[in-house]
């Protein structure tokens, strides 16, 4: 590798993010030369179709449909993976790392599932493996956890880490637009995929939370450890009640450490309107981080998109190249400090929102409330309203902190009560008080 | 230096931040050992009075009133400077760097004035000089500019980088409390100094903006290049009109690049209520960064305080120690890429808020508005209201974009108009549209 000439990188994938990477490397060549000391060129790009018309300028000679031409090219020092996918992509990257190529990836699915294996392979081969773009696109949150808050003990992270669902909930909340209609708008604007399952069911957010929890708590966290609930059951009634009670409904990833144990989940939750995350609108992302010493911080920005994500990728590339210049690649990954310990349901505490329909008869209310008081769960807020044209009343409750175990048992008992017609909805309520 | 034993650091100063540093190093010893591979101890601390009672536990043998015992101690590898002050402190740190000690400082005054000299001295001696804590305490913003957004071209930064003034403006705005009263409350709570001049006149914010502009634009920026106006002239009327027009009044540091030229300033400005900075309340800080590729990002957190600031200091210390482990100290500072080029007044564009008292007579309004239209400055909003018990009217104008030169000339002409009784106030209006 001759620093006076140039650095060659190989690109796997030339979709929206890949095109952004090509564009940024081209546009910011002067800055890259200033930072790194030599030009950076994209030598080979793996694509599915070499004849497709592209938004960015690439020479036909750069394109190939044969992955080996990229990961086996001896001139190429760094592989940038922006093709997506899991199993096949894992094999390519393991192969690249075995050939001592550094890797930058934007692939959250891959890192959530095979992150540990890939990072170990990178360290074993003296290679860097950076993946800032995999969580919250344009927000440099992984670096912040690893370097910026290196000296602190992070106890809670809450993230709006999926732009699609935040866009949908913002529109439902602001304009009362029904879910199906906003989803279509999101698809039209390119904020949602044709098959939106991974977004709206919370799986995409869960992958990002697994990655965040791993780094923030320095603990091995698997995707299966993340409890997930999506936004498809949220009704306009729930959103309206939230507002009325001073809350904003968001799809929130929560990673919480108490003592040595952690919990990680993704679910729609109610945040007080004054909480910093509550004002994160539309397709924007934000990660709220609470550290014992630093207190409350929040990092806000675009969570997706061609150029924001590509910025994170190229910033990682700059990190790899600076390390190459210093001769210290493959030494920044730190193995987890702690053994995985997950909280049991009786150790997970939250406030809860609950909306139920009950028969409008004498004593119904006290039957319900006694279920809560029997378990020592008290109320922060209660609304009771008659329902039109029915012998039913609607009761909305916000509890004080209760264990997940207690709350779920209360729910089961409520469903068994004759006066309870239906439990319409339940949500966690977060962000009241610091933790 | 023996990695199996421990790293010794020397501390200059044991005030609120210094005490926080001692506490964090003590509390997080396990994490530090995990990250660095050996314990970290504070060997010597420079204090003014060795007998003073302290909030943190320190051995009498750690304390000294003689700076040479700290910066000349051959066991000490890193000097942490949290004593404040400029001239004397500069001398100590130059001496420490000459002796090949790495330096971590929280001193914005020093870095704003002598940053370039000190960084050069550090590089010449193969030493690290880190100063994350000097801007926005607990928010790792400098790292974000240098690493996280390394591949982007930053064109605008707006910062709420002074907690005292944000606290005061939040209270004035929320509760209508008069300036003097809120200032006293801030002093009582420890958010403002006994002599609040540096905060309320915008000087503290100016120092931080000089540091941010230097890093964000990769250009030498001196403190004298920052135009400064403080908050002492803000009246409740101005705040009320802001609200009425959908704006929030904040003390904002603005660093803006257009082409190759920059402007840096600190002043009270009006932000649209929906702007991410507008919801930053009380003593919190936030830095909004616009990059050409990444778009809008914002970094939020505590701007001061013992533990948040100490977190930033110790995270910098971890950075120094990781570099020691890798043998790459003194190689992360990057010289500015660009020559300083400041915008002339005719190249600085902003919207302006203007409140004037005029004689309530026929034709007054058109005389005033024609001054604007003569220079091609149009209006976004105008309010005209009669004033009680006077033959005067109050006119409030928000202009569309105008150059600073045009606006200042219009102001002079307004003051010369006979119908204009008084120009009560003018403010920049920021954050409408992306740039």
Boltz contact constraints between the chains, C-beta under 6 A:
constraints:
  - contact:
      token1: [A, 24]
      token2: [B, 151]
      max_distance: 6.0
  - contact:
      token1: [A, 24]
      token2: [B, 293]
      max_distance: 6.0
  - contact:
      token1: [A, 28]
      token2: [B, 151]
      max_distance: 6.0
  - contact:
      token1: [A, 34]
      token2: [B, 337]
      max_distance: 6.0
  - contact:
      token1: [A, 138]
      token2: [B, 294]
      max_distance: 6.0
  - contact:
      token1: [A, 140]
      token2: [B, 144]
      max_distance: 6.0
  - contact:
      token1: [A, 140]
      token2: [B, 148]
      max_distance: 6.0
  - contact:
      token1: [A, 143]
      token2: [B, 147]
      max_distance: 6.0
  - contact:
      token1: [A, 143]
      token2: [B, 148]
      max_distance: 6.0
  - contact:
      token1: [A, 144]
      token2: [B, 140]
      max_distance: 6.0
  - contact:
      token1: [A, 147]
      token2: [B, 143]
      max_distance: 6.0
  - contact:
      token1: [A, 148]
      token2: [B, 140]
      max_distance: 6.0
  - contact:
      token1: [A, 148]
      token2: [B, 143]
      max_distance: 6.0
  - contact:
      token1: [A, 148]
      token2: [B, 315]
      max_distance: 6.0
  - contact:
      token1: [A, 150]
      token2: [B, 315]
      max_distance: 6.0
  - contact:
      token1: [A, 150]
      token2: [B, 318]
      max_distance: 6.0
  - contact:
      token1: [A, 151]
      token2: [B, 24]
      max_distance: 6.0
  - contact:
      token1: [A, 151]
      token2: [B, 311]
      max_distance: 6.0
  - contact:
      token1: [A, 151]
      token2: [B, 314]
      max_distance: 6.0
  - contact:
      token1: [A, 151]
      token2: [B, 315]
      max_distance: 6.0
  - contact:
      token1: [A, 151]
      token2: [B, 318]
      max_distance: 6.0
  - contact:
      token1: [A, 152]
      token2: [B, 311]
      max_distance: 6.0
  - contact:
      token1: [A, 279]
      token2: [B, 279]
      max_distance: 6.0
  - contact:
      token1: [A, 293]
      token2: [B, 24]
      max_distance: 6.0
  - contact:
      token1: [A, 293]
      token2: [B, 307]
      max_distance: 6.0
  - contact:
      token1: [A, 293]
      token2: [B, 311]
      max_distance: 6.0
  - contact:
      token1: [A, 294]
      token2: [B, 138]
      max_distance: 6.0
  - contact:
      token1: [A, 294]
      token2: [B, 308]
      max_distance: 6.0
  - contact:
      token1: [A, 294]
      token2: [B, 311]
      max_distance: 6.0
  - contact:
      token1: [A, 295]
      token2: [B, 302]
      max_distance: 6.0
  - contact:
      token1: [A, 295]
      token2: [B, 308]
      max_distance: 6.0
  - contact:
      token1: [A, 297]
      token2: [B, 301]
      max_distance: 6.0
  - contact:
      token1: [A, 298]
      token2: [B, 300]
      max_distance: 6.0
  - contact:
      token1: [A, 299]
      token2: [B, 299]
      max_distance: 6.0
  - contact:
      token1: [A, 300]
      token2: [B, 298]
      max_distance: 6.0
  - contact:
      token1: [A, 301]
      token2: [B, 297]
      max_distance: 6.0
  - contact:
      token1: [A, 302]
      token2: [B, 295]
      max_distance: 6.0
  - contact:
      token1: [A, 307]
      token2: [B, 293]
      max_distance: 6.0
  - contact:
      token1: [A, 308]
      token2: [B, 294]
      max_distance: 6.0
  - contact:
      token1: [A, 308]
      token2: [B, 295]
      max_distance: 6.0
  - contact:
      token1: [A, 311]
      token2: [B, 151]
      max_distance: 6.0
  - contact:
      token1: [A, 311]
      token2: [B, 152]
      max_distance: 6.0
  - contact:
      token1: [A, 311]
      token2: [B, 293]
      max_distance: 6.0
  - contact:
      token1: [A, 311]
      token2: [B, 294]
      max_distance: 6.0
  - contact:
      token1: [A, 314]
      token2: [B, 151]
      max_distance: 6.0
  - contact:
      token1: [A, 315]
      token2: [B, 148]
      max_distance: 6.0
  - contact:
      token1: [A, 315]
      token2: [B, 150]
      max_distance: 6.0
  - contact:
      token1: [A, 315]
      token2: [B, 151]
      max_distance: 6.0
  - contact:
      token1: [A, 318]
      token2: [B, 150]
      max_distance: 6.0
  - contact:
      token1: [A, 318]
      token2: [B, 151]
      max_distance: 6.0
  - contact:
      token1: [A, 326]
      token2: [B, 328]
      max_distance: 6.0
  - contact:
      token1: [A, 328]
      token2: [B, 326]
      max_distance: 6.0
  - contact:
      token1: [A, 328]
      token2: [B, 328]
      max_distance: 6.0
  - contact:
      token1: [A, 337]
      token2: [B, 34]
      max_distance: 6.0
